[in-house]
Amino acid sequence: MPLIKVQTSVSAPQKAEVESMLLGLSAKLAKHLGKPESYVMTAFEPGISMTFAGNTDPVCYIEIKSVGTMKPDQTEAMSQDFCQQINQTLGVPKNRIYIEFADAKGAMWGWNGSTFG
């Protein structure tokens, strides 16, 4: 049910580095939310035309969605953790990374022919 989706203007690194990044994000998201990693989905979309602050320097947008309520201390910790990882892996400066945290109602999240609500 948790999802972390990374969209960035930078080109994709080598496949092994992308897979390592996604596996790291998956494990960290499960830990931060206290949910089984078996439900976590990750997505990576590199090379997207994007602007931020009126220029096309490297930028990243991250969506984090989960069924339930994320508390402010959780989102603060995730912001620090994920900005650090994206900066190290993709070279995007932390001040050019936006993260959107979204709580989803169980009935609005489908899986396996049903919903979580």
QUIZI-V603384 format. One record per helix or strand of 3 or more residues. SS is the DSSP state (@ for helix, = for strand). FROM is the first residue (numbers start at 0). LEN is the number of residues. Records with the same first field share a line. If there is no record, write none. Layout:
SS = FROM-LEN / FROM-LEN
This chain:
= = 2-6 / 40-5 / 59-8 / 96-8
@ = 14-19 / 36-3 / 71-19 / 93-3 / 105-3
